[in-house]
Amino acid sequence: YRKNMNDKILLICELPGVSKNNCTLHFSNGILRVSGSTNHNGEWENISDKKYYKEINIGGNITENIEASFENGLLKITILKNDLNIDSNIEIN
């Protein structure tokens, strides 16, 4: 889910069953890449593990001020708009 505002972009990605440690966020060349996977053990290991991957075209008008938080399978991302381009991994709080 995406909401564009005057000074920022708000995104929510649903990642059911994924822990914060199994989720990564990377921004490069205007593309935000979200990936994650579930990690089950024992008899459920090969049956229910899932991988998630999504590329979202944000554009180049953002700053290094990308904030992300993860709670109950929801990755919430706030991106401040500006005239700078970055290439970085984003820490998820």
Secondary structure in CASP SS format (residue, H / E / C, confidence):
PFRMAT SS
TARGET T0000
AUTHOR 0000-0000-0000
METHOD secondary structure of the structure
MODEL  1
Y C 1.00
R E 1.00
K E 1.00
N E 1.00
M C 1.00
N C 1.00
D C 1.00
K E 1.00
I E 1.00
L E 1.00
L E 1.00
I E 1.00
C E 1.00
E E 1.00
L C 1.00
P C 1.00
G C 1.00
V C 1.00
S C 1.00
K H 1.00
N H 1.00
N H 1.00
C E 1.00
T E 1.00
L E 1.00
H E 1.00
F E 1.00
S E 1.00
N C 1.00
G C 1.00
I E 1.00
L E 1.00
R E 1.00
V E 1.00
S E 1.00
G E 1.00
S E 1.00
T C 1.00
N C 1.00
H C 1.00
N C 1.00
G H 1.00
E H 1.00
W H 1.00
E H 1.00
N H 1.00
I H 1.00
S H 1.00
D C 1.00
K C 1.00
K E 1.00
Y E 1.00
Y E 1.00
K E 1.00
E E 1.00
I E 1.00
N E 1.00
I C 1.00
G C 1.00
G C 1.00
N C 1.00
I E 1.00
T E 1.00
E E 1.00
N E 1.00
I E 1.00
E E 1.00
A E 1.00
S E 1.00
F E 1.00
E E 1.00
N C 1.00
G C 1.00
L E 1.00
L E 1.00
K E 1.00
I E 1.00
T E 1.00
I E 1.00
L E 1.00
K E 1.00
N C 1.00
D C 1.00
L C 1.00
N C 1.00
I C 1.00
D E 1.00
S E 1.00
N E 1.00
I C 1.00
E C 1.00
I E 1.00
N C 1.00
END
